[in-house]
Structure formats: C-alpha cells, structure tokens
Amino acid sequence: MNLSRVHLGPREIVALFFLYFALAFVINQPGFHSGMIYDSSGLIEGKEQIFARGLGETLAMVPARPLFMTSLYLNYAMTGMNPYYFRLLNAGILAAAGAALALLLALIISLDGRTGPPTRSWTPAVAAMLGLVFVVHPLQSLVVLYIWQREAIMACFFYFSALAAYVAVRSGRLSRTAPGLVLVGLLFFV
C-alpha cells in the first residue's frame, strides 16, 4: 500500500495505536478491576464451566458471532475469568479501531487531489485528532468496561478497516486491485 501521499504510513499508524491504547488505558483503568456486569456477568463469568470445556463449546454459546466468541475464549484461556484482562484487550481493540479510523480519514481527506499546503501537511494531524476524539469519547468507556460490548468495538474496527481498504483500492493507493477487493470483502464479511 502506497500511503506516501497520505503521510500516515505503517509506522505512524502503529504509533497512533500505542498512543490511543495508552490513553484508553489511562482513562478506563480505574474500572478495570470492577466485577463483570449485565451480559458479561451471565454470559461470560457465569459460563466459566463452558469456557473450560474448550473453544468448540464456547463457540456454541453464540454461534452467530464466532470471532467475538473466539476472542473471549482466548482471553479466558490466557488469563482466566479476570475482568481486568478482558478490559485490557477491549482497550487494545478500541485503539486499533481508532488507528483504522485515522487511516480511513486520512485517505478520505486526501481524495480531493490537493497535495500542496495546507492539505498535505494537515491531513495526518486532522485524521489523528479525529481518531483521538473517537478513542477518548466518554461513550467508549462502555465498550471497554462492559466486556460483552467488545462485539461493538470489533464491529467498528472491521467497518473502518474495510472502508479504508476500499478507499485505498478505489483511489489507486493500493496497487493490486483484485487482492485489495478480496481484502475489502473479507473485512466487510468479518
């Protein structure tokens, strides 16, 4: 992917991910040790015996959402039922969604064809700031602290990623069109 015209290359996206993760962690960390509530209590903590039987049994709990349930199972397999680590992964997924959104916005802003100042120099900053607003918005505490809402932030991540890949393919920034469109389809499907 040639993002040279966007100025948000892989290193910048990774840097944004770590910045967004640090901010999501700092903002939400006071709630990481609280107990599971609502669906998280009944469908995760209350089903520990099902998680203990393996991935197949876990997937059978909500077969319509295999990726989401797999992420919960992997959390359980690595750290048990400790809500802290479920929420830590939620903060990571939120950071990834914020970075995907920043990339999407940088691609969209640069579509108008203006490559000179101020568009070229402002594109990464505007995209990064809008991604930051998404990550630190108070409503995002819900998807971090209410563990079952991981599915909502995963949907945002895959939605933003699919749209970013689509814009990259359609704008010519992703030179291999067929594999790019397969990637778009895969991300959209997930």
Backbone as a printed PyTorch tensor [residue, N CA C, xyz], in Angstrom:
tensor([[[  0.8550,  -1.1740,   0.0000],
         [  0.0000,   0.0000,   0.0000],
         [  0.8950,   1.2290,   0.0000]],

        [[  0.6960,   2.1310,  -0.9390],
         [  1.4790,   3.3540,  -1.0180],
         [  0.6910,   4.4810,  -0.3590]],

        [[  1.0910,   4.8090,   0.8580],
         [  0.4040,   5.8730,   1.5820],
         [  1.2410,   7.1380,   1.6390]],

        [[  2.2380,   7.2550,   0.7460],
         [  3.1350,   8.4050,   0.8090],
         [  2.3820,   9.7200,   0.6300]],

        [[  1.3110,   9.7100,  -0.1440],
         [  0.5490,  10.9480,  -0.3400],
         [ -0.3320,  11.2600,   0.8640]],

        [[ -0.5230,  10.3000,   1.7340],
         [ -1.3850,  10.4940,   2.8910],
         [ -0.5650,  10.8920,   4.1110]],

        [[  0.6770,  10.4910,   4.1580],
         [  1.5790,  10.7550,   5.2770],
         [  1.1570,  10.0390,   6.5520]],

        [[  0.3890,   9.0110,   6.4400],
         [  0.1000,   8.1340,   7.5690],
         [  0.4930,   6.7350,   7.1170]],

        [[  1.7700,   6.4550,   7.2010],
         [  2.2810,   5.1550,   6.8120],
         [  2.1750,   4.1640,   7.9550]],

        [[  2.6820,   2.9750,   7.7560],
         [  2.5980,   1.9420,   8.7910],
         [  3.1930,   2.3600,  10.1360]],

        [[  4.3340,   3.0530,  10.1190],
         [  4.9380,   3.4800,  11.3950],
         [  4.0400,   4.4590,  12.1330]],

        [[  3.4350,   5.3710,  11.4070],
         [  2.5550,   6.3510,  12.0400],
         [  1.2920,   5.6850,  12.5890]],

        [[  0.7660,   4.7270,  11.8540],
         [ -0.4260,   4.0090,  12.3160],
         [ -0.1100,   3.2230,  13.5900]],

        [[  1.0380,   2.5610,  13.6170],
         [  1.4520,   1.8190,  14.8240],
         [  1.6460,   2.7870,  15.9910]],

        [[  2.2670,   3.9230,  15.7250],
         [  2.4610,   4.9300,  16.7860],
         [  1.1130,   5.4240,  17.3080]],

        [[  0.1670,   5.6750,  16.3870],
         [ -1.1690,   6.0920,  16.8140],
         [ -1.8330,   5.0100,  17.6490]],

        [[ -1.6770,   3.7430,  17.2330],
         [ -2.2560,   2.6470,  18.0110],
         [ -1.7460,   2.6980,  19.4530]],

        [[ -0.4340,   2.8260,  19.6460],
         [  0.1200,   2.8320,  21.0100],
         [ -0.3100,   4.0720,  21.7860]],

        [[ -0.3830,   5.2100,  21.1200],
         [ -0.8670,   6.4240,  21.7850],
         [ -2.3140,   6.2490,  22.2100]],

        [[ -3.1490,   5.7740,  21.2830],
         [ -4.5630,   5.5670,  21.5930],
         [ -4.7440,   4.5170,  22.6860]],

        [[ -3.9400,   3.4540,  22.6390],
         [ -4.0400,   2.4270,  23.6760],
         [ -3.6860,   3.0060,  25.0440]],

        [[ -2.6070,   3.7810,  25.1040],
         [ -2.1990,   4.3870,  26.3760],
         [ -3.3060,   5.2810,  26.9220]],

        [[ -3.9080,   6.0700,  26.0580],
         [ -4.9880,   6.9570,  26.5030],
         [ -6.2210,   6.1720,  26.9380]],

        [[ -6.5960,   5.1620,  26.1710],
         [ -7.7550,   4.3370,  26.5490],
         [ -7.4940,   3.6390,  27.8790]],

        [[ -6.2640,   3.1960,  28.0780],
         [ -5.9140,   2.5370,  29.3330],
         [ -6.0120,   3.5140,  30.5020]],

        [[ -5.4000,   4.6840,  30.3620],
         [ -5.3980,   5.6680,  31.4520],
         [ -6.8130,   6.1080,  31.7960]],

        [[ -7.6210,   6.3510,  30.7800],
         [ -8.9840,   6.8200,  31.0110],
         [ -9.8400,   5.7610,  31.7000]],

        [[ -9.7050,   4.5020,  31.2810],
         [-10.6110,   3.4520,  31.7550],
         [-10.0450,   2.5740,  32.8590]],

        [[ -8.7650,   2.6570,  33.1300],
         [ -8.1040,   1.7650,  34.0890],
         [ -8.7540,   1.7430,  35.4670]],

        [[ -9.2730,   2.8510,  35.9790],
         [ -9.9170,   2.7530,  37.2990],
         [-11.0580,   1.7340,  37.3540]],

        [[-11.6780,   1.4390,  36.2360],
         [-12.7770,   0.4710,  36.2160],
         [-12.3640,  -0.9360,  35.8490]],

        [[-11.0870,  -1.1610,  35.5390],
         [-10.6340,  -2.4720,  35.0890],
         [-10.8150,  -3.5590,  36.1510]],

        [[-10.7340,  -3.2150,  37.4190],
         [-10.8070,  -4.2270,  38.4830],
         [-12.2320,  -4.4980,  38.9580]],

        [[-13.1990,  -3.7480,  38.4620],
         [-14.5710,  -3.9820,  38.9090],
         [-15.0810,  -5.3120,  38.3520]],

        [[-16.1190,  -5.8130,  38.9770],
         [-16.6820,  -7.0920,  38.5480],
         [-17.4010,  -6.9790,  37.2150]],

        [[-17.7000,  -8.1220,  36.6550],
         [-18.4570,  -8.1540,  35.3990],
         [-19.9140,  -7.8270,  35.6950]],

        [[-20.5660,  -7.1540,  34.7600],
         [-21.9580,  -6.7400,  34.9410],
         [-22.7940,  -7.1480,  33.7380]],

        [[-24.0890,  -7.1220,  33.9110],
         [-25.0720,  -7.3980,  32.8660],
         [-24.7460,  -8.6860,  32.1060]],

        [[-24.7220,  -8.6160,  30.7760],
         [-24.4580,  -9.7980,  29.9630],
         [-23.0960, -10.3990,  30.2680]],

        [[-22.1160,  -9.5440,  30.5740],
         [-20.7660, -10.0390,  30.8580],
         [-20.7860, -10.9830,  32.0570]],

        [[-21.5880, -10.6520,  33.0480],
         [-21.6750, -11.4930,  34.2370],
         [-22.3240, -12.8340,  33.9190]],

        [[-23.4570, -12.7880,  33.2400],
         [-24.1910, -14.0200,  32.9700],
         [-23.6340, -14.8430,  31.8280]],

        [[-23.1390, -14.1840,  30.7750],
         [-22.7210, -14.9070,  29.5750],
         [-21.2170, -15.1660,  29.4930]],

        [[-20.4450, -14.5570,  30.3620],
         [-19.0050, -14.8370,  30.3950],
         [-18.6660, -15.4700,  31.7370]],

        [[-18.7440, -14.6780,  32.7880],
         [-18.3730, -15.1560,  34.1130],
         [-19.2550, -16.3200,  34.5620]],

        [[-20.5420, -16.2370,  34.2850],
         [-21.4750, -17.2800,  34.6870],
         [-21.3580, -18.5590,  33.8640]],

        [[-20.5880, -18.5340,  32.8090],
         [-20.4240, -19.7030,  31.9370],
         [-18.9850, -20.2160,  31.9490]],

        [[-18.2770, -19.9870,  33.0320],
         [-16.8730, -20.4070,  33.1020],
         [-16.7020, -21.8940,  32.8150]],

        [[-17.6530, -22.7110,  33.2500],
         [-17.5470, -24.1530,  33.0000],
         [-17.5920, -24.4680,  31.5080]],

        [[-18.3260, -23.6770,  30.7280],
         [-18.3760, -23.8780,  29.2710],
         [-17.0580, -23.4490,  28.6430]],

        [[-16.5210, -22.3010,  29.0570],
         [-15.2190, -21.8440,  28.5560],
         [-14.1500, -22.8850,  28.8640]],

        [[-14.2380, -23.5070,  30.0240],
         [-13.2390, -24.5050,  30.4430],
         [-13.2720, -25.7490,  29.5560]],

        [[-14.3940, -26.0120,  28.9020],
         [-14.5030, -27.2000,  28.0400],
         [-13.8750, -27.0130,  26.6680]],

        [[-13.4980, -25.7810,  26.3220],
         [-12.7920, -25.5660,  25.0670],
         [-13.4910, -24.6050,  24.1270]],

        [[-12.8050, -24.3220,  23.0390],
         [-13.2950, -23.3490,  22.0660],
         [-14.6070, -23.7930,  21.4190]],

        [[-14.7270, -25.0580,  21.0770],
         [-15.9460, -25.5480,  20.4200],
         [-17.1820, -25.2920,  21.2590]],

        [[-17.0970, -25.5920,  22.5440],
         [-18.2330, -25.3600,  23.4470],
         [-18.5080, -23.8690,  23.6040]],

        [[-17.4440, -23.0770,  23.6390],
         [-17.6040, -21.6260,  23.7700],
         [-18.2970, -21.0540,  22.5410]],

        [[-17.8790, -21.4930,  21.3610],
         [-18.4990, -21.0150,  20.1250],
         [-19.9700, -21.4020,  20.0560]],

        [[-20.3220, -22.5330,  20.6120],
         [-21.7100, -22.9980,  20.5770],
         [-22.6380, -22.1060,  21.4040]],

        [[-22.0750, -21.3250,  22.3190],
         [-22.9040, -20.4310,  23.1350],
         [-23.5940, -19.3730,  22.2610]],

        [[-22.8540, -18.7740,  21.3330],
         [-23.3970, -17.7640,  20.4160],
         [-22.7920, -18.0450,  19.0400]],

        [[-23.3160, -19.0390,  18.3330],
         [-22.7030, -19.4560,  17.0710],
         [-22.7250, -18.3890,  15.9740]],

        [[-23.5850, -17.4030,  16.0860],
         [-23.6550, -16.3540,  15.0670],
         [-22.4910, -15.3760,  15.1500]],

        [[-21.7220, -15.4320,  16.2380],
         [-20.6090, -14.4940,  16.4210],
         [-19.3160, -15.2430,  16.7640]],

        [[-18.7960, -16.0310,  15.8140],
         [-17.6280, -16.8650,  16.1270],
         [-16.3490, -16.0800,  16.4280]],

        [[-16.0980, -14.9750,  15.7500],
         [-14.8760, -14.2120,  16.0100],
         [-14.9260, -13.5750,  17.3950]],

        [[-16.0500, -13.0100,  17.7250],
         [-16.2480, -12.4150,  19.0420],
         [-16.0770, -13.4610,  20.1430]],

        [[-16.7240, -14.6010,  19.9800],
         [-16.6260, -15.6470,  20.9990],
         [-15.2110, -16.2180,  21.0780]],

        [[-14.5230, -16.3020,  19.9350],
         [-13.1340, -16.7600,  19.9390],
         [-12.2650, -15.7940,  20.7280]],

        [[-12.5020, -14.4910,  20.5640],
         [-11.7140, -13.5080,  21.3160],
         [-11.9580, -13.6440,  22.8150]],

        [[-13.2030, -13.8920,  23.2060],
         [-13.4970, -14.1060,  24.6270],
         [-12.8260, -15.3830,  25.1320]],

        [[-12.8850, -16.4300,  24.3170],
         [-12.2640, -17.6900,  24.7190],
         [-10.7560, -17.5260,  24.8950]],

        [[-10.1060, -16.8470,  23.9630],
         [ -8.6540, -16.6470,  24.0660],
         [ -8.3110, -15.8370,  25.3080]],

        [[ -9.1300, -14.8410,  25.6220],
         [ -8.9440, -14.1000,  26.8690],
         [ -8.9980, -15.0500,  28.0580]],

        [[-10.0330, -15.8850,  28.0780],
         [-10.1920, -16.8490,  29.1690],
         [ -9.0090, -17.8190,  29.2190]],

        [[ -8.6010, -18.3420,  28.0800],
         [ -7.5250, -19.3370,  28.0320],
         [ -6.2070, -18.7610,  28.5520]],

        [[ -5.9670, -17.4730,  28.3000],
         [ -4.7000, -16.8640,  28.7170],
         [ -4.7320, -16.3240,  30.1420]],

        [[ -5.8820, -15.8310,  30.6060],
         [ -5.8990, -15.1270,  31.8960],
         [ -7.0280, -15.5450,  32.8220]],

        [[ -7.7770, -16.5590,  32.4570],
         [ -8.8980, -16.9650,  33.2860],
         [-10.0360, -15.9600,  33.1930]],

        [[-10.8360, -15.8890,  34.2290],
         [-12.0100, -15.0150,  34.2260],
         [-11.7370, -13.6390,  34.8340]],

        [[-10.4850, -13.2450,  34.9330],
         [-10.1450, -11.9530,  35.4990],
         [-10.6420, -10.8410,  34.5650]],

        [[-11.6080, -10.0210,  35.0130],
         [-12.1700,  -8.9780,  34.1500],
         [-11.1360,  -7.9480,  33.6910]],

        [[-10.0810,  -7.7700,  34.4760],
         [ -9.0420,  -6.7970,  34.1330],
         [ -8.4920,  -7.0590,  32.7320]],

        [[ -8.1900,  -8.3030,  32.4350],
         [ -7.5610,  -8.6370,  31.1520],
         [ -8.5490,  -8.6170,  29.9890]],

        [[ -9.8090,  -8.9080,  30.2720],
         [-10.8320,  -8.7620,  29.2380],
         [-10.9220,  -7.2840,  28.8420]],

        [[-10.8990,  -6.4140,  29.8360],
         [-10.9990,  -4.9760,  29.5780],
         [ -9.7260,  -4.4330,  28.9330]],

        [[ -8.5880,  -4.9920,  29.2900],
         [ -7.3300,  -4.5770,  28.6740],
         [ -7.3590,  -4.8610,  27.1690]],

        [[ -7.8560,  -6.0410,  26.7950],
         [ -7.9710,  -6.3540,  25.3680],
         [ -8.9980,  -5.4460,  24.6880]],

        [[-10.0820,  -5.1270,  25.3930],
         [-11.0670,  -4.2020,  24.8290],
         [-10.4150,  -2.8480,  24.5340]],

        [[ -9.5520,  -2.3780,  25.4340],
         [ -8.8500,  -1.1080,  25.2060],
         [ -7.9480,  -1.2190,  23.9810]],

        [[ -7.3190,  -2.3800,  23.7910],
         [ -6.4860,  -2.5910,  22.6110],
         [ -7.2920,  -2.5870,  21.3260]],

        [[ -8.4620,  -3.1970,  21.3550],
         [ -9.3230,  -3.2080,  20.1620],
         [ -9.8340,  -1.8000,  19.8750]],

        [[-10.1550,  -1.0430,  20.9170],
         [-10.5630,   0.3520,  20.7360],
         [ -9.4320,   1.1590,  20.1010]],

        [[ -8.1990,   0.9560,  20.5580],
         [ -7.0470,   1.6610,  19.9890],
         [ -6.8620,   1.2910,  18.5220]],

        [[ -7.0340,   0.0190,  18.1950],
         [ -6.9110,  -0.4190,  16.8000],
         [ -8.0120,   0.2010,  15.9430]],

        [[ -9.2160,   0.2990,  16.4790],
         [-10.3130,   0.9320,  15.7460],
         [-10.0210,   2.4150,  15.5230]],

        [[ -9.4650,   3.0640,  16.5230],
         [ -9.1070,   4.4720,  16.3790],
         [ -8.0410,   4.6770,  15.3130]],

        [[ -7.0410,   3.7890,  15.2790],
         [ -5.9890,   3.8810,  14.2610],
         [ -6.5560,   3.6050,  12.8700]],

        [[ -7.4570,   2.6430,  12.7540],
         [ -8.1000,   2.3580,  11.4580],
         [ -8.9330,   3.5460,  11.0070]],

        [[ -9.6150,   4.1930,  11.9510],
         [-10.4040,   5.3760,  11.6180],
         [ -9.4960,   6.5140,  11.1520]],

        [[ -8.3750,   6.7100,  11.8290],
         [ -7.4400,   7.7660,  11.4250],
         [ -6.9360,   7.5160,  10.0020]],

        [[ -6.6060,   6.2660,   9.6880],
         [ -6.1680,   5.9310,   8.3380],
         [ -7.2850,   6.2020,   7.3280]],

        [[ -8.4810,   5.7490,   7.6390],
         [ -9.6280,   5.9810,   6.7500],
         [ -9.8210,   7.4740,   6.4950]],

        [[ -9.7820,   8.2660,   7.5420],
         [ -9.9910,   9.7050,   7.3900],
         [ -8.8680,  10.3570,   6.5940]],

        [[ -7.6290,   9.9240,   6.8130],
         [ -6.5090,  10.4680,   6.0400],
         [ -6.6890,  10.1600,   4.5520]],

        [[ -7.1380,   8.9490,   4.2590],
         [ -7.3830,   8.5750,   2.8670],
         [ -8.5030,   9.4160,   2.2570]],

        [[ -9.5640,   9.6140,   3.0050],
         [-10.7060,  10.3840,   2.5040],
         [-10.3300,  11.8500,   2.3080]],

        [[ -9.6480,  12.4280,   3.2770],
         [ -9.2540,  13.8370,   3.1750],
         [ -8.3700,  14.0640,   1.9560]],

        [[ -7.5140,  13.0990,   1.6540],
         [ -6.5800,  13.2760,   0.5410],
         [ -7.2120,  12.9710,  -0.8170]],

        [[ -8.4830,  12.5740,  -0.8450],
         [ -9.1440,  12.2470,  -2.1140],
         [ -9.3570,  13.4500,  -3.0260]],

        [[ -9.4190,  14.6360,  -2.4810],
         [ -9.7250,  15.7900,  -3.3180],
         [ -8.5980,  16.1380,  -4.2820]],

        [[ -7.4620,  15.4920,  -4.1560],
         [ -6.3760,  15.6880,  -5.0980],
         [ -5.4320,  16.8070,  -4.7370]],

        [[ -5.7580,  17.5720,  -3.7410],
         [ -4.8520,  18.6390,  -3.3240],
         [ -3.6650,  18.0240,  -2.6040]],

        [[ -2.4980,  18.3110,  -3.0750],
         [ -1.3060,  17.7410,  -2.4470],
         [ -0.4020,  18.8070,  -1.8680]],

        [[ -0.7090,  20.0490,  -2.1120],
         [  0.1190,  21.1260,  -1.5850],
         [ -0.3750,  21.5910,  -0.2390]],

        [[  0.3370,  22.5710,   0.3250],
         [ -0.0850,  23.1130,   1.6130],
         [ -1.4510,  23.7810,   1.4610]],

        [[ -2.3170,  23.8210,   2.4350],
         [ -2.1310,  23.2020,   3.7340],
         [ -2.6230,  21.7660,   3.8030]],

        [[ -3.3240,  21.2670,   2.7660],
         [ -3.9360,  19.9350,   2.8360],
         [ -2.9150,  18.8550,   3.1590]],

        [[ -1.8100,  18.8500,   2.4830],
         [ -0.8200,  17.7910,   2.6660],
         [ -0.2620,  17.7730,   4.0860]],

        [[  0.0130,  18.9290,   4.6340],
         [  0.6000,  18.9630,   5.9670],
         [ -0.4360,  18.7580,   7.0680]],

        [[ -1.6790,  19.1040,   6.8040],
         [ -2.7100,  18.9880,   7.8350],
         [ -3.4070,  17.6370,   7.8460]],

        [[ -3.3540,  16.9010,   6.7720],
         [ -4.0850,  15.6340,   6.6840],
         [ -3.7730,  14.6850,   7.8400]],

        [[ -2.5040,  14.3730,   8.1320],
         [ -2.2510,  13.4280,   9.2230],
         [ -2.7040,  13.9500,  10.5790]],

        [[ -2.5230,  15.2420,  10.8200],
         [ -2.9060,  15.8060,  12.1150],
         [ -4.4220,  15.7770,  12.3020]],

        [[ -5.1590,  16.1610,  11.2680],
         [ -6.6210,  16.1570,  11.3600],
         [ -7.1260,  14.7280,  11.5490]],

        [[ -6.5940,  13.7950,  10.7690],
         [ -7.0190,  12.3910,  10.8810],
         [ -6.6890,  11.8370,  12.2650]],

        [[ -5.4890,  12.1340,  12.7680],
         [ -5.0840,  11.6380,  14.0960],
         [ -5.9560,  12.2400,  15.1950]],

        [[ -6.2860,  13.5200,  15.0740],
         [ -7.1230,  14.1660,  16.0990],
         [ -8.5480,  13.6010,  16.0820]],

        [[ -9.0940,  13.3550,  14.9030],
         [-10.4370,  12.7830,  14.8420],
         [-10.4510,  11.3450,  15.3730]],

        [[ -9.3800,  10.5870,  15.0860],
         [ -9.2500,   9.2560,  15.6750],
         [ -9.1630,   9.3440,  17.1910]],

        [[ -8.4530,  10.3520,  17.6810],
         [ -8.3270,  10.5670,  19.1220],
         [ -9.6780,  10.8760,  19.7590]],

        [[-10.4650,  11.7180,  19.1000],
         [-11.8040,  12.0410,  19.6200],
         [-12.6370,  10.7680,  19.7390]],

        [[-12.5460,   9.9060,  18.7440],
         [-13.2680,   8.6330,  18.7880],
         [-12.8330,   7.7990,  19.9930]],

        [[-11.5240,   7.6980,  20.2200],
         [-10.9930,   6.8380,  21.2850],
         [-11.3160,   7.3740,  22.6770]],

        [[-11.2240,   8.6850,  22.8730],
         [-11.4000,   9.2370,  24.2270],
         [-12.8370,   9.6650,  24.5150]],

        [[-13.7230,   9.5160,  23.5450],
         [-15.1160,   9.8990,  23.7700],
         [-15.6670,   9.1200,  24.9580]],

        [[-16.3820,   9.7880,  25.8490],
         [-16.9040,   9.1040,  27.0480],
         [-17.7340,   7.8640,  26.7570]],

        [[-18.4280,   7.8130,  25.6250],
         [-19.2220,   6.6210,  25.3070],
         [-18.3450,   5.3870,  25.1100]],

        [[-17.0800,   5.5830,  24.7690],
         [-16.1930,   4.4350,  24.5460],
         [-15.8730,   3.6970,  25.8430]],

        [[-16.0890,   4.3390,  26.9820],
         [-15.9040,   3.6170,  28.2460],
         [-16.8460,   2.4290,  28.3270]],

        [[-18.0050,   2.5520,  27.7060],
         [-18.9560,   1.4410,  27.6850],
         [-18.3500,   0.2270,  27.0080]],

        [[-17.7190,   0.3970,  25.8400],
         [-17.1940,  -0.7540,  25.1060],
         [-15.9320,  -1.3090,  25.7340]],

        [[-15.2700,  -0.5340,  26.5580],
         [-14.0690,  -1.0280,  27.2360],
         [-14.4500,  -1.7390,  28.5310]],

        [[-15.2840,  -1.1200,  29.3320],
         [-15.5770,  -1.6580,  30.6640],
         [-16.6940,  -2.6970,  30.6790]],

        [[-17.6370,  -2.5990,  29.7750],
         [-18.7290,  -3.5700,  29.6890],
         [-18.2590,  -4.6180,  28.6860]],

        [[-17.6880,  -5.6730,  29.1820],
         [-16.9200,  -6.6300,  28.3850],
         [-17.7030,  -7.1860,  27.2080]],

        [[-18.9750,  -7.4740,  27.3960],
         [-19.7660,  -8.0670,  26.3140],
         [-19.8540,  -7.1190,  25.1170]],

        [[-19.6630,  -5.8340,  25.3320],
         [-19.7300,  -4.8610,  24.2400],
         [-18.4790,  -4.8680,  23.3670]],

        [[-17.5700,  -5.7870,  23.6270],
         [-16.4190,  -5.9610,  22.7440],
         [-16.8930,  -6.1490,  21.3080]],

        [[-18.0320,  -6.8110,  21.1520],
         [-18.5260,  -7.0350,  19.7970],
         [-18.8050,  -5.7180,  19.0820]],

        [[-19.2000,  -4.6790,  19.8020],
         [-19.4650,  -3.3760,  19.1790],
         [-18.1720,  -2.7330,  18.6950]],

        [[-17.1280,  -2.7680,  19.5010],
         [-15.8730,  -2.1400,  19.0920],
         [-15.1770,  -2.9760,  18.0230]],

        [[-15.3640,  -4.2830,  18.0490],
         [-14.8300,  -5.1130,  16.9640],
         [-15.5340,  -4.7670,  15.6510]],

        [[-16.8400,  -4.5290,  15.7140],
         [-17.5800,  -4.1410,  14.5090],
         [-17.0470,  -2.8210,  13.9630]],

        [[-16.7750,  -1.8680,  14.8460],
         [-16.1980,  -0.5880,  14.4030],
         [-14.8410,  -0.8080,  13.7530]],

        [[-13.9950,  -1.6280,  14.3730],
         [-12.6620,  -1.8690,  13.8140],
         [-12.7560,  -2.4550,  12.4010]],

        [[-13.5690,  -3.4730,  12.2200],
         [-13.6590,  -4.1080,  10.9070],
         [-14.3640,  -3.2060,   9.8960]],

        [[-15.3200,  -2.4270,  10.3380],
         [-16.0090,  -1.4850,   9.4530],
         [-15.0300,  -0.4210,   8.9650]],

        [[-14.2980,   0.2190,   9.8840],
         [-13.3310,   1.2430,   9.4930],
         [-12.2380,   0.6590,   8.5980]],

        [[-11.7850,  -0.5420,   8.9320],
         [-10.7310,  -1.1790,   8.1380],
         [-11.2180,  -1.5080,   6.7320]],

        [[-12.4420,  -2.0220,   6.6190],
         [-12.9970,  -2.3430,   5.3000],
         [-13.1340,  -1.0820,   4.4570]],

        [[-13.6320,  -0.0180,   5.0510],
         [-13.7820,   1.2290,   4.3060],
         [-12.4230,   1.8130,   3.9060]],

        [[-11.4360,   1.7300,   4.7980],
         [-10.0970,   2.2310,   4.4680],
         [ -9.5080,   1.4390,   3.3160]],

        [[ -9.6580,   0.1240,   3.3510],
         [ -9.1480,  -0.7070,   2.2590],
         [ -9.8780,  -0.3800,   0.9560]],

        [[-11.1770,  -0.1690,   1.0230],
         [-11.9540,   0.1660,  -0.1710],
         [-11.4950,   1.4990,  -0.7700]],

        [[-11.3460,   2.5090,   0.0870],
         [-10.9050,   3.8160,  -0.4060],
         [ -9.5020,   3.7060,  -0.9930]],

        [[ -8.6340,   2.9180,  -0.3510],
         [ -7.2710,   2.7350,  -0.8730],
         [ -7.2850,   2.0680,  -2.2420]],

        [[ -8.1440,   1.0760,  -2.4220],
         [ -8.2440,   0.3960,  -3.7160],
         [ -8.8270,   1.3290,  -4.7700]],

        [[ -9.9380,   1.9710,  -4.4650],
         [-10.6290,   2.8200,  -5.4420],
         [ -9.8260,   4.0680,  -5.8160]],

        [[ -8.9870,   4.5520,  -4.8900],
         [ -8.1970,   5.7470,  -5.1750],
         [ -6.8540,   5.4160,  -5.8190]],

        [[ -6.5600,   4.1260,  -5.9660],
         [ -5.3090,   3.7150,  -6.5900],
         [ -4.1280,   3.6500,  -5.6380]],

        [[ -4.3440,   3.8660,  -4.3720],
         [ -3.2460,   3.8110,  -3.4030],
         [ -2.8570,   2.3720,  -3.0770]],

        [[ -3.7540,   1.4570,  -3.3280],
         [ -3.4550,   0.0350,  -3.2080],
         [ -3.3760,  -0.4770,  -4.6370]],

        [[ -2.1530,  -0.7760,  -5.0750],
         [ -1.9240,  -1.0270,  -6.4950],
         [ -2.5170,  -2.3380,  -7.0090]],

        [[ -2.6640,  -3.3270,  -6.1770],
         [ -3.2010,  -4.6220,  -6.6160],
         [ -4.7000,  -4.6400,  -6.3450]],

        [[ -5.4720,  -4.3480,  -7.3650],
         [ -6.9200,  -4.1750,  -7.2170],
         [ -7.6350,  -5.4460,  -6.7880]],

        [[ -7.3930,  -6.5620,  -7.4510],
         [ -8.1240,  -7.7990,  -7.1300],
         [ -7.8670,  -8.2420,  -5.6910]],

        [[ -6.6100,  -8.3750,  -5.2510],
         [ -6.3960,  -8.7410,  -3.8460],
         [ -6.9560,  -7.6900,  -2.8800]],

        [[ -6.8940,  -6.4330,  -3.2830],
         [ -7.4440,  -5.3710,  -2.4340],
         [ -8.9340,  -5.5130,  -2.2530]],

        [[ -9.6340,  -5.8380,  -3.3300],
         [-11.0810,  -6.0170,  -3.2250],
         [-11.4390,  -7.2800,  -2.4380]],

        [[-10.6130,  -8.3050,  -2.5380],
         [-10.8160,  -9.5040,  -1.7090],
         [-10.6510,  -9.1310,  -0.2380]],

        [[ -9.6220,  -8.3130,   0.0540],
         [ -9.4160,  -7.8390,   1.4280],
         [-10.6210,  -7.0460,   1.9070]],

        [[-11.1370,  -6.1670,   1.0790],
         [-12.3250,  -5.3830,   1.4310],
         [-13.4780,  -6.3180,   1.7510]],

        [[-13.7230,  -7.2970,   0.8760],
         [-14.8110,  -8.2480,   1.0960],
         [-14.6510,  -9.0410,   2.3820]],

        [[-13.4280,  -9.4810,   2.6420],
         [-13.1490, -10.2260,   3.8690],
         [-13.3980,  -9.3940,   5.1080]],

        [[-12.8700,  -8.1660,   5.1010],
         [-13.0670,  -7.2740,   6.2660],
         [-14.5400,  -6.9570,   6.4470]],

        [[-15.2530,  -6.7340,   5.3640],
         [-16.6770,  -6.4300,   5.4540],
         [-17.4440,  -7.6350,   5.9920]],

        [[-17.0690,  -8.8250,   5.5220],
         [-17.7320, -10.0510,   5.9750],
         [-17.5180, -10.2740,   7.4700]],

        [[-16.2940, -10.0800,   7.9100],
         [-15.9620, -10.3020,   9.3290],
         [-16.6990,  -9.3030,  10.1820]]])
